[in-house]
Amino acid sequence: MTDSPLSLRVSILDDYQDVVRTLDCFAKLDGHDVTIWNDAVADVDVLAERLADADVLVLLRERTKVGEALLSRLPKLKLISQNGHIPHVDLAACTRHGVIASSALAARPSYPTVELTWGLILAALRNIPYESAALREGRWQSTIGLGLRGRTLGIYGFGRLGSMVAQIGAAFGMELLVWGRQGSLERASAAGLPVAASRQALFEQSDVLSLHLRLSAETTGLIGPGDLALMKRTALLVNTSRAELIQPGALVAALRAGRPGKAAVDVFEDEPLTDPADPLLRLPNALCTPHLGYVERDNYEFAYGNAFDQIVAFAHGAPINVHNPEVLKGTVRNEPRA
């Protein structure tokens, strides 16, 4: 570890709300030359031009993919830093180009996602967005909502988030029903919660069905038209996990057919979604939000705080949370600026 930290040129990508500079953890980057980009850019040519002088890239979740095409055009880059899993970063390419990929896999449940899940459930079932907008236009109540007590909450995937959503559902007086892989079923049974008789029963019996599955090769496209057609015409499907869990086009077709009657969605196959003509956004029975699940100040302090700690460690010559340790055996290209 060096006594005098190196001064680095740091580029922070995809700060949509221009909020990073307002975080307490931003002070950790004092002494470094920081540039913040607020727009979403996928074009490699644009990114290569913007980031040509960067020593460090700071990413948030999977907002920007970093692979060979970009890395080959960033000769000064030495470090990619973020928090959480990094499937969007090509580790082999990073190693070939002498770039360290640091990301803390710190265990912190996404409480904001659980909270948003319940915000969406309440808003959708009670028609809150529609009635609020109508009131501003001079129209009094014109719809009738559904309450939660006594209705069945289906939880597909009983991990940390699914279990927290279930606890809140119980507090509302809902009947619970769990389905998922064997681990989910065992955890639900250990918690004394009812397990659905079958996957089909979960779709048929749920008044609210909330998805809490990790996206993987096994779960991609797991839910198809046949599953959605089993749902009640009064049911609500909630997805704050990943859009790819549902087969492309299946949810739009199902909502048009009226089974389920409604959906509340925070995730999309292509993000950021900025096309107002997207079929899902045009449906009156779909409540859509722009992936707000993890977008909360305390969550940002945690995630960016970890990313900035990794930059500080690198600047002192002692990289931490390195996902491609092979790169440490060689020499990281170009010594950072003193």
N, C-alpha and C positions, 0 to 999 in steps of 0.2 A: 504494500500500500504506500502511495506517495503522500508526503506531508503537505505539499502544495497541490491542490486539486487543479486539474486541467480546465481550461475554459472551452466550452463546446458550443457549436451552433446547433440549436435544437429546433426542429420543426414539429409542431403539434397539429395533427390533421383532424378534420371533421368535427370541429367544435361548433356544432350547428347553432347553439344558443349564444355563442360568444361568452361562455360562463367560466372558462378555465381560469382566466386572469382574476376572477373574483373569489376563487377558492382559497382557503387558508393555506393549503398545501403548496400553492403556487410559489410561495416564498422559498421553497426548497431549491428553486432554480435561480435564485439570486446569484449573480456573477456570470451567468451564461447568456448567450445571445439567442433569444427566443423569438420565433416567428409562429404565429397562430393562423391557421386557415379555417374559415368558417363554412365554406361551401363543400359540397360532395362532388368529388371528381374521380372518375374511373379511367379516363383517358391516360394511357401511359405516357404519351408525348407531353401532355400538360404537366403531369406529375414529375416527369424527369426534368423538365425545365424549372419548375418551382423548387425542387429539392436538390438541385445540382450541387449546392454548397453545404448541404446538411451533414453534420457529423452524426446526428441522432434523429430518429423518427419516433414520435410518440403516437401510438394508435389507441383507439378505444373500441374494444370488442372487435367485431368483424366488419367494421365500416369500410375499410380499405384493404384490398388484397395486395400482397407483396410477393412477387415471384421473380423468376429469372429475367423476364422482359424489363422489369423496372430496376432490379438490382444491378443488372449489367450496365445501366446508364447512370449509376450513382457512385462514381469512383471514390468519393470522400466519405461515404457512409460507413460508420463503425458499429453502431448500436441501434437496435429496434427495441423499444421498451413499451410494455403495457401490462395490464393485469388480466389474469384469467387464461382460458384455453386459447390457443392460437392456430386453429386449423387453416386460417387465411394467410398464414406466413409459410413460405416454402423454406423449411429449415435446411434442406440439402443445398439449395441455392445460396442461402445465407452463408453456409459453411464454405462453399466454393469461393465466395467473394470476400471471405474474411470478416463477415458481419456477425456480431453477437446478437442473439435473440434472447432477451430477458423478459420473463413474465412470471409474476408471483401467482401461484395457484392457491391463493389464500382462501380458506374456507369461511365464507360469510354468506349465510342464506340471503336470497334476494327478497327481503321483506317488502321493498317497494313493489315488486311484481305481484306478490300476494295481495297487497293493498289495492293495486290497480285492478286485479282480477275481480275483487268485490265491488270496486267502483263501477266496472263495466256491467256486472250482473245487476246491480241495483238500477243503474241508468237505463239499461235495456228493458228490464221487466216493468219498470214504472214509467217508461217513455219520457224520461227526464229531459234529454236534449231536445226532443221534438216540442214538448210542452213549453220549455223555456224559450225556445226560438219563437213559438207562436205567441206567447205572452208579450214579447217585445214588438210584435207586429199588431198588437191590439186584439188578439183572439184569446178567449178564455178556454178552459179545459175542454178537450174534445175526444180524449181517449180514456180507456180504463186499463189499469195495469194489473199485474199479478204480484201477490205477496209471496214470501218465502216459507213461512211457518207451515209445516206439514207436508211440504213438497219434497221431492226426491232430488238430492244433489249427487250426481254421478262424478266420481273422480277417476280419470283414466291416467294412471301412473301415480303410485303412492310413495313418492320420495319426500324430500324435505319440504318442497313447495306444496305438493299435493296434500301432505299431512296438515300443513298450516291452513290451507284453504278449507280442508275438512273440519278442522277445529272451529273455524269461524262459522261454517255452515251449521254445525251443531248448536252454536250459541244463538243462531237465528231460529232454532227449532226445526231445522230441516231433517229429513230422513236421509241417511248416508248410504251410498252404494259404491263399492270400490272394484276396479278391475285393472289389470296390468300383467306384467311378467310375474314369474314365480316369487321374486323378491318382494314385489308390491303386495301380492296376496298374503304372503307370510307376515309382512309388517302390519298390514291391516288386521289380520286375525289376532296378532299379538296385542294390538291396541284395542281389541274388542269391537272392531267395526265390521259391519256386514259386507261380505264379498258377493258380488253378483253371481248368479247361477251359471252365467256364461257371458261371453262378449256380446252376443246378440241381446241378452237380457239387459245389459248396461244401456245400450242404445234405445231399447224399447221402453224402459221404465224411467229413465232420467227426465226430470222436468228441467233441470239445468245440468249440462254435461260439460265439465271443465277439463281441458287437456293439459297434462303435466308430464310429458314424455321428453326425454333427450332425443335430439335428432341424430340418427346413425343410419348406416346402410340398412339395418333391420327395420327401422321405424319410418324411413322415408316412404311416403305414399301408403302408409299403413291403413289409413281410413279412406274408403272409396264410396262411390254412389250408393252401393247396396247397404252400407252401414248407415248412411245418413237417411236413407229412405225408411229405415226402421223407426226413426224418431217421431215423437208426437208433433202434431201441428201446433201445439202450444209451447213446445220445448225451445230452450235456448242453448246453443252451442257456443262455448267460450274458448278462444284460443289465444293464450298469452305466451305460448311456448315457441313453436316454429311453424310457419305456414306450410312447409314441405311435408309435414305429417299427413296432410290431406292431399289426395291426388289432384293435379292441376285441373281447374275448372269444375271440380265436383261440388264444391261448396256453393258456387254461384248457381249451378243447375239445381241443387237441392233447395236453396232458398226460393228460387223461382217456382219450384214445384210445391213449396209450402211445408216441406219436412226436412229440417226443423222449421218452426215458424219464424225464428230469429237467430241471428248470430252476433256475437260481439268479438271483434278481432283486433289484435294489436300487432300482428306480424304478417309480413307479406313475402312472396317469393322473390321479388326484386325490390330492394330498399336502397336509397329512399324512394318511396312511391310518390311521384309528383304529377301523375297524369290524372286529372279530374274525371276523365272519361273511362277510367278503369271500371270494368263491369261490376266488381264488388262494391265500389264506392257509389255506384248509381242505384243500388238496391235500397229501398226504404226500410227493409227489415234487417239491414246490416248496420250495426254500430261499429265504426272503424276509427282507431286512433293510431298515430304514427310511431309505433314501437316505443311507447312511453314507460314500459314496465320497469326498466332499470334507471330511468332518467329522473333522478332525485338527488338533492344536494349531498346528503350524507353518503349516498352510494358513490357519487362522483369524488368526494373527498377520499374515500377509501381506495377507489380504483386508481385515480390519478396520483394519490399519495404514494401508492406502491410503485407506480411507474417512475415517479420522480426520485424515490429512494434508490432505484436501480441506476438512474443516471448519476446520482451523487456517488454511489459506490464505484461505478465505472470511472468517473472523473478522478477518483482517488486510487485508481489502479487495481481495484478489487471487485470485479464484476460479480453480481449475485443473481440467483434465479435463472441461470443460463440453461437454455433448452438444447443448445447444440455445443456441448462442451468440447467437441473435437476442435472447434475453432481456437480454443485456448492453447492448444498444443503448438499452433503456428503463431504467426505474428499478425495481429489485426492490422489491416492495411492503413498506411498513412498515420503517423503519430498525430493525435489530436493537438489542436492549437494550444500553446502554453499561454 
